[in-house]
Amino acid sequence: MAIDFEVEPEFQKLLDWTKDFVTNKVAKVDLLWPHDTYKDMTAQQAAIINPLKQEVRDMKLWACHLGPDLGGQGYGQLKLALLNEILGTSRWAPRIFGTQAPDTGNAEIIAHFGTAEQKERYLKPLLDGDIVSCFSMTEPQGGADPGIFTTSAVKDGDHWIINGRKVWSSNARWAKFFIVMVVTDADAVITEKMTMFMLPAETPGIEIQYNFGMAGEGPEDTSEALIKYNNVRIHESAILGGVGQAFAVAQTRLGGGRVHHAMRTVGNAQRAIDLMAERALSRYTKGQLLSEKQSVQMMLADSYIELASFRLLVLHCAWKIDKLNDYKLVRLDIAAIKVQTARVMQAIALRAIQLHGAIGTSQELPFMGFLNSGIVLGLADGPTEVHQITVARQMLRKYKATDSVWPSALIPNLTAAAELELLGESFTQIVPEN
Ligand SMILES: Cc1cc2nc3c(=O)[nH]c(=O)nc-3n(C[C@H](O)[C@H](O)[C@H](O)COP(=O)(O)OP(=O)(O)OC[C@H]3O[C@@H](n4cnc5c(N)ncnc54)[C@H](O)[C@@H]3O)c2cc1C
């Protein structure tokens, strides 16, 4: 029997170390600089954070999403899931452990598709955590349908000239390079229509027109950019993965990214439940602890059940990725956890807010941030509805239509067939086909 829910003792020790390290060291950095995880570090920040990064490296926990050939540990997705549950509870932990989105996804595609020169130039500093990067795909007229992207490039000798606009290009203002998805053959089928270009941030013609903020971000922290690409002239060696290959490159990136978000969300949702439990055991009303009220017990129970099922789905998906080593074969599982990531986070955050009363809605506690992340996770990397469609399409592949006008489970017909087979004669009248 191969199903085994135990964690190897050696890895459990690393998880215990990580939990202690994040709770007692990294959480303090979160409190000091909650909005700075993508910015260049100040000297003061570097003096505190670089030694923490070194501790992570010494424990062999740096960049655990990558194989040893790329400076990672090669633990695989299942172990990464357990680790990310802990890192997900902190803003700075992903950067301090070298697993910060969207840089992880960007690193993965450069590792998969990059030339030796591209890897040397972009991958090494990215993996060392020295720079951050930007993935520029979504356009103002729509993100969920890549078929309507219009940012395009025309060939000019051994160069390409890019024109168009992108939006929601996260962290553009701090990024050292941009990975941009561009139409290079408007008449081709969607899977061959676009090409991925890697542009150094200083390339002439990249104009950040506007930086806008997510809820809770101040003017200095606005992380989302509207970018205009104005006659950006770039050598063909900037192409990542070949002309017309952008769709395949994006799928590779988004597959892993969605799973990693789900892993981190498990940690955040668990934290919300832990705090709900503390509140329920601490707060009295009408002479009773909240924990003694049935409606509160239902909130706690539903939260536990939803998170426990979601966690199993995430772990199973991670296990399948390790086993099959091909994101395409795990599309259904990834789409399913993408849908649940948003739902579970939203539902548990809402209950945590309700249980804490007014203070739950304030900036004094993390729950509005959790709720916001649940809402964002229902949109970023593709809206929930699109992933529901993927789940339905993928699951339907395992089924076929009946050739009868009646459902195959029609009891009288099945009974008649069983009687014929087991008793030699049928007594039940079948429902006629015509
Ligand atoms: C915090 C954050 C960070 C992001 N970072 C990046 C980034 O770094 N780079 C980047 O390129 N993009 C990024 N995005 C953009 C994100 O990928 C898009 O928001 C997403 O793909 C949806 O596109 P849209 O917002 O244009 O919504 P639309 O495509 O306009 O969709 C809006 C709504 O329409 C409905 N809908 C859409 N399609 C369907 C369908 N097929 N069937 C049924 N209903 C449908 C859904 O309800 C959907 O929510 C980020 C988004 C957020 C919120």
The ligand as a Gaussian input file, in Angstrom:
#p B3LYP/6-31G(d) Opt

LIG

0 1
 C       -2.891000      41.344000      -8.018000
 C       -2.813000      40.982000      -9.458000
 C       -1.583000      40.799000     -10.028000
 C       -1.485000      40.503000     -11.379000
 N       -0.243000      40.360000     -11.926000
 C       -0.126000      40.180000     -13.257000
 C        1.181000      40.157000     -13.862000
 O        2.207000      40.264000     -13.187000
 N        1.253000      40.053000     -15.210000
 C        0.154000      39.950000     -15.990000
 O        0.299000      39.850000     -17.204000
 N       -1.104000      39.942000     -15.446000
 C       -1.265000      40.065000     -14.109000
 N       -2.515000      40.127000     -13.536000
 C       -3.694000      40.111000     -14.400000
 C       -4.494000      38.837000     -14.354000
 O       -3.795000      37.776000     -14.970000
 C       -5.823000      39.157000     -15.039000
 O       -6.501000      40.031000     -14.172000
 C       -6.673000      37.946000     -15.312000
 O       -6.126000      37.161000     -16.327000
 C       -8.090000      38.355000     -15.716000
 O       -8.069000      39.331000     -16.731000
 P       -8.962000      40.666000     -16.574000
 O       -8.692000      41.261000     -15.254000
 O       -8.740000      41.502000     -17.770000
 O      -10.444000      40.133000     -16.548000
 P      -11.362000      39.787000     -17.809000
 O      -10.635000      38.944000     -18.772000
 O      -11.981000      41.041000     -18.291000
 O      -12.464000      38.929000     -17.077000
 C      -13.366000      39.562000     -16.164000
 C      -14.390000      38.572000     -15.672000
 O      -15.140000      38.071000     -16.754000
 C      -15.505000      36.722000     -16.500000
 N      -14.909000      35.863000     -17.538000
 C      -13.779000      36.081000     -18.248000
 N      -13.569000      35.065000     -19.106000
 C      -14.574000      34.185000     -18.938000
 C      -14.921000      32.944000     -19.526000
 N      -14.158000      32.391000     -20.486000
 N      -16.040000      32.328000     -19.093000
 C      -16.819000      32.873000     -18.127000
 N      -16.538000      34.047000     -17.535000
 C      -15.438000      34.689000     -17.922000
 C      -14.931000      36.367000     -15.143000
 O      -15.902000      36.605000     -14.154000
 C      -13.792000      37.347000     -15.019000
 O      -13.419000      37.561000     -13.660000
 C       -2.655000      40.372000     -12.175000
 C       -3.902000      40.535000     -11.583000
 C       -4.004000      40.841000     -10.233000
 C       -5.355000      41.033000      -9.634000

